[in-house]
């Protein structure tokens, strides 16, 4: 008997190839437009009991953001390096440590009112909006605002940086009091609930070695300064990012290996890995 071809897999692969040249973040991550926006949080296809997904990112390394392995509770060399900085007892090191720690951003699947046919997108936000949304969900007067039949839309107001008088602008939310359906269109509802993008296809996890190389290059670029202006030298006892260092010799002392080894073995292993 001939083996049947998996047509569904072929369709998904074709769809992936057709959109491979399009930025996944632009395609699937929603950002509010200036003024008033109306959206609806929908049940998460991949996490049915909790719609929110907490991701951790590194934003300090050029224009690219890196999804930290800490998202999956895996070792992250940049976070480990930041922990080393925080242990020096130096105030500047502590501040740099906070800067280098991965930052949490929470994502939730939504549809945008008036654009329902475009399907599900992700809305990413910081801790203040996250807490506010959780407050609505915990309030018995509102209940499950994500319910497909009796949930509630959300008004998202975005003030531009010029309007807000700051660098990034300001976002405010208000959950509408009236309950409503996601849509009356059965086919569209199926698409919204069962054909969602996967957030981990949009943001792919960075590997331990990749982040180690990112940190190495960042340190090299940020320590090529005038030694007269930054006379201190990095050592195991005092870590100062803004100095000239021999990265190959000293960086691996400061980036612990994900496995527990003796200090000597750790340095040698990490040094070899770093130069590959």
Secondary structure, DSSP 4 states (H G I P E B T S, - for coil): -PPPP-HHHHHHHHHHHHTTTS-HHHHHEE-PPSEEEEEEE---TT-TT---EEEEEE--STT--EE-GGGGT---HHHHHHHHHHTS--HHHHHHHHHHSPEEEEEEEEEETT-GGG--EEEEE-HHHHHHHHHHHH-TTT--TT-TTTB--EEEEEE-HHHHTSSS-EEEEEE-SS-B-S-S-HHHHHHHHHSPPPHHHHSPBPPHHHHHHHHHHHHHHHS-S-TTTS-----SS---TTS---HHHHHHHHS--SS---HHHHHHHHHHHHT-
